[in-house]
């Protein structure tokens, strides 16, 4: 099978699972995002498996990540009180204390990377999942669907325009294949999708959809570059090979890690 067909088949399965989980029920969406977030966190810690001087607490980090994502999901499903999430704070400090008993070099770096995985992956996924809920915990996936529509159109537009017209490198030190032309093309596609989102989901105003789309376009692209920075600094091509033609889960979801918190903040402040 050609690489194009691998990418296409993987993309189709990914889109069907994501949209299907969101549209079916909040519980299927919770399972999907919970599993994906843990796969992403595992790949993040695996970045450092070839670095003998760096040893993040992978198991403890995954367990703490599982606690946070489950607690946040259960809170959004109105199954537990927000107070339960506060238990994560002492668990974070216990993770720091656990480094005393590991006898590893560079304990500060080990702790920093372990906690960075939670900040970089688990929190954005938690906030992304919360976009599917109103303030009274009513499930409505329209906003999160629109989020992904803009993200996908931005990526697709950037790729198509970049391949056809890309000449001026956007960030050659980090991602030599990305161009300014592709980035601008992606922005046009993404903002255009923002207008389509208003037609599909008019409960959110056109102004808010356009602002949300601009946030996704800007910070989704920056999230892609940040992950490229991580991989390049560690001499890694893909976060894993679990998704044929796409690399790993981090490679597939890198656009959300900065964009999701920014969209969450905007929608929270605007009361959306």
C-alpha positions as CSV (number, residue, x, y, z in Angstrom):
1,X,0.0,0.0,0.0
2,X,1.3,3.4,-0.9
3,X,2.1,6.0,1.7
4,X,-0.8,8.2,0.4
5,X,-3.3,5.3,0.8
6,X,-1.9,4.6,4.3
7,X,-2.4,8.2,5.3
8,X,-5.8,8.4,3.8
9,X,-7.1,5.1,5.4
10,X,-5.7,6.2,8.8
11,X,-7.2,9.6,8.5
12,X,-10.6,8.2,7.6
13,X,-10.6,5.8,10.7
14,X,-9.4,8.7,12.9
15,X,-12.2,11.0,11.7
16,X,-14.9,8.4,12.0
17,X,-13.9,7.4,15.5
18,X,-13.6,11.0,16.7
19,X,-16.8,12.3,15.1
20,X,-18.6,9.1,16.1
21,X,-17.6,9.3,19.7
22,X,-18.6,12.9,19.9
23,X,-22.0,12.5,18.3
24,X,-22.9,9.2,20.0
25,X,-22.8,10.3,23.6
26,X,-20.7,12.2,26.2
27,X,-19.6,8.8,27.6
28,X,-18.2,7.6,24.3
29,X,-16.5,11.0,23.8
30,X,-15.0,10.6,27.3
31,X,-13.6,7.2,26.5
32,X,-12.1,8.4,23.3
33,X,-10.4,11.5,24.7
34,X,-9.3,9.7,27.8
35,X,-7.6,7.0,25.9
36,X,-6.0,9.3,23.3
37,X,-4.6,11.6,26.0
38,X,-2.9,8.7,27.8
39,X,-1.4,7.4,24.5
40,X,-0.1,10.9,23.8
41,X,1.4,11.2,27.3
42,X,3.1,7.8,26.9
43,X,4.6,8.9,23.6
44,X,5.8,12.1,25.3
45,X,7.7,10.2,28.0
46,X,9.0,7.8,25.3
47,X,10.8,10.8,23.7
48,X,13.5,10.4,26.3
49,X,14.0,6.6,26.4
50,X,17.3,6.9,24.5
51,X,18.6,9.6,26.9
52,X,20.4,7.8,29.6
53,X,20.7,10.9,31.7
54,X,17.0,11.6,31.6
55,X,14.5,9.3,33.4
56,X,11.0,10.7,33.8
57,X,8.6,8.9,36.1
58,X,6.6,7.3,33.3
59,X,4.4,5.0,35.4
60,X,3.7,7.6,38.0
61,X,3.1,10.3,35.4
62,X,0.6,8.0,33.5
63,X,-1.2,7.2,36.7
64,X,-1.4,10.8,37.7
65,X,-2.5,11.7,34.2
66,X,-5.2,9.0,34.4
67,X,-6.4,10.5,37.7
68,X,-6.6,14.0,36.3
69,X,-8.3,13.2,33.0
70,X,-10.8,10.9,34.7
71,X,-11.5,13.4,37.5
72,X,-12.0,16.2,35.0
73,X,-14.3,14.0,32.8
74,X,-16.4,12.8,35.8
75,X,-16.7,16.4,36.9
76,X,-17.9,17.5,33.5
77,X,-20.4,14.6,33.4
78,X,-21.6,16.0,36.8
79,X,-20.7,12.7,38.6
80,X,-18.4,14.2,41.1
81,X,-17.7,17.6,42.8
82,X,-15.0,19.9,41.6
83,X,-13.4,19.5,45.0
84,X,-12.3,16.0,44.0
85,X,-9.9,17.4,41.4
86,X,-8.0,19.1,44.3
87,X,-6.7,15.7,45.3
88,X,-4.4,15.9,42.3
89,X,-2.3,18.6,44.0
90,X,-1.0,16.5,46.9
91,X,-0.5,13.7,44.4
92,X,1.7,16.0,42.3
93,X,3.8,16.7,45.4
94,X,4.0,13.0,46.2
95,X,5.4,12.5,42.7
96,X,8.1,14.9,43.5
97,X,8.9,13.1,46.8
98,X,9.0,9.8,44.9
99,X,12.2,11.0,43.1
100,X,14.0,10.5,46.5
101,X,13.6,6.7,46.1
102,X,14.6,6.3,42.5
103,X,18.4,6.8,42.7
104,X,18.5,8.5,39.2
105,X,20.7,11.2,38.0
106,X,19.3,14.7,37.2
107,X,16.3,14.4,39.6
108,X,15.2,18.0,38.8
109,X,15.0,17.3,35.1
110,X,13.2,14.0,35.7
111,X,10.5,15.7,37.8
112,X,10.2,18.6,35.4
113,X,9.7,16.4,32.4
114,X,7.2,14.2,34.3
115,X,5.1,17.2,35.3
116,X,5.6,18.9,31.9
117,X,3.8,16.0,30.2
118,X,0.8,16.6,32.4
119,X,0.8,20.3,31.7
120,X,1.4,19.9,27.9
121,X,-1.0,17.0,27.3
122,X,-3.5,16.2,30.0
123,X,-4.6,19.7,30.8
124,X,-5.3,20.6,27.1
125,X,-7.2,17.4,26.6
126,X,-9.3,18.1,29.7
127,X,-10.1,21.6,28.6
128,X,-10.8,20.4,25.1
129,X,-13.3,17.9,26.4
130,X,-15.0,20.6,28.5
131,X,-15.8,22.6,25.3
132,X,-18.6,20.0,24.7
133,X,-20.4,21.1,27.9
134,X,-22.4,24.1,28.9
135,X,-22.0,25.8,32.3
136,X,-24.9,23.6,33.6
137,X,-23.1,20.4,32.4
138,X,-25.4,20.0,29.4
139,X,-23.7,18.0,26.6
140,X,-23.5,19.8,23.3
141,X,-20.6,18.7,20.9
142,X,-21.1,21.6,18.4
143,X,-18.3,23.8,19.7
144,X,-15.8,20.9,19.8
145,X,-16.9,19.7,16.4
146,X,-16.3,23.2,15.0
147,X,-12.9,23.3,16.7
148,X,-11.8,20.2,14.8
149,X,-13.3,21.3,11.5
150,X,-11.2,24.5,11.7
151,X,-8.1,22.7,12.7
152,X,-8.5,20.1,9.9
153,X,-9.1,22.8,7.3
154,X,-6.2,24.8,8.5
155,X,-3.9,21.8,8.2
156,X,-5.3,20.7,4.8
157,X,-5.1,24.2,3.4
158,X,-1.6,24.7,4.6
159,X,-0.5,21.4,3.0
160,X,-2.2,22.0,-0.4
161,X,-1.2,25.6,-0.8
162,X,2.3,24.9,0.6
163,X,2.9,22.1,-1.9
164,X,1.7,24.2,-4.8
165,X,3.0,27.6,-4.0
166,X,5.4,27.3,-1.0
167,X,8.7,29.1,-1.6
168,X,9.4,31.2,1.5
169,X,10.3,29.1,4.6
170,X,8.2,29.7,7.7
171,X,10.5,28.3,10.3
172,X,13.4,26.5,8.6
173,X,15.3,25.8,11.8
174,X,12.3,23.8,13.2
175,X,10.3,22.6,10.3
176,X,11.9,23.1,6.9
177,X,8.9,21.9,4.9
178,X,6.5,24.6,6.1
179,X,6.2,27.9,4.2
180,X,4.6,31.3,4.6
181,X,2.4,30.6,1.6
182,X,1.1,27.4,3.1
183,X,0.5,29.1,6.5
184,X,-1.5,31.9,4.9
185,X,-3.4,29.4,2.8
186,X,-4.2,27.3,5.8
187,X,-5.4,30.5,7.6
188,X,-7.8,31.3,4.8
189,X,-9.2,27.8,4.8
190,X,-9.5,27.8,8.6
191,X,-11.2,31.1,8.7
192,X,-13.5,30.1,5.9
193,X,-14.5,27.1,7.9
194,X,-15.2,29.4,10.8
195,X,-17.9,31.0,8.7
196,X,-19.3,27.6,7.7
197,X,-19.4,26.7,11.4
198,X,-21.6,29.7,12.0
199,X,-24.0,28.3,9.4
200,X,-23.9,24.8,10.9
201,X,-24.0,25.9,14.6
202,X,-25.7,29.4,14.7
203,X,-26.1,29.3,18.4
204,X,-22.6,30.8,18.5
205,X,-22.4,34.2,16.9
206,X,-20.4,34.8,13.7
207,X,-18.0,37.2,15.5
208,X,-17.3,34.5,18.1
209,X,-16.8,31.8,15.5
210,X,-14.4,34.0,13.6
211,X,-12.4,34.8,16.7
212,X,-12.4,31.2,17.8
213,X,-11.2,30.2,14.3
214,X,-8.4,32.7,14.4
215,X,-7.3,31.4,17.8
216,X,-7.3,27.8,16.4
217,X,-5.4,28.8,13.3
218,X,-2.7,30.7,15.1
219,X,-2.2,28.5,18.1
220,X,-2.8,25.2,16.3
221,X,0.0,26.1,13.9
222,X,2.3,27.1,16.8
223,X,1.4,23.8,18.6
224,X,2.6,21.9,15.5
225,X,5.8,23.8,15.5
226,X,6.4,23.2,19.2
227,X,6.1,19.5,18.8
228,X,8.5,19.7,15.8
229,X,10.9,21.6,18.1
230,X,10.7,18.8,20.7
231,X,11.3,16.1,18.1
232,X,14.1,17.9,16.3
233,X,15.9,18.6,19.6
234,X,15.8,14.9,20.4
235,X,16.6,13.8,16.8
236,X,13.2,12.0,16.5
237,X,11.2,11.9,13.2
238,X,7.8,10.7,14.6
239,X,6.5,10.3,18.1
240,X,5.7,6.6,17.2
241,X,4.7,4.5,14.3
242,X,1.3,3.4,15.7
243,X,-0.7,5.4,13.1
244,X,0.3,4.3,9.6
245,X,1.3,7.2,7.4
246,X,0.8,9.7,10.3
247,X,3.4,8.7,12.9
248,X,2.0,8.7,16.5
249,X,-0.8,10.2,18.5
250,X,1.3,13.3,19.3
251,X,1.9,13.9,15.6
252,X,-1.9,13.7,15.0
253,X,-3.1,15.8,17.9
254,X,-0.2,18.3,18.2
255,X,-2.4,21.2,17.0
256,X,-4.7,21.0,20.1
257,X,-2.1,21.3,22.9
258,X,-1.9,25.1,22.8
259,X,-5.0,25.9,20.8
260,X,-7.4,24.1,23.2
261,X,-6.5,26.1,26.4
262,X,-6.6,29.3,24.4
263,X,-10.1,28.6,23.0
264,X,-11.3,27.5,26.4
265,X,-10.1,30.7,28.0
266,X,-11.9,32.8,25.3
267,X,-15.1,30.9,25.5
268,X,-15.1,31.0,29.3
269,X,-14.5,34.8,29.4
270,X,-17.2,35.3,26.7
271,X,-19.7,33.1,28.5
272,X,-20.1,30.7,25.5
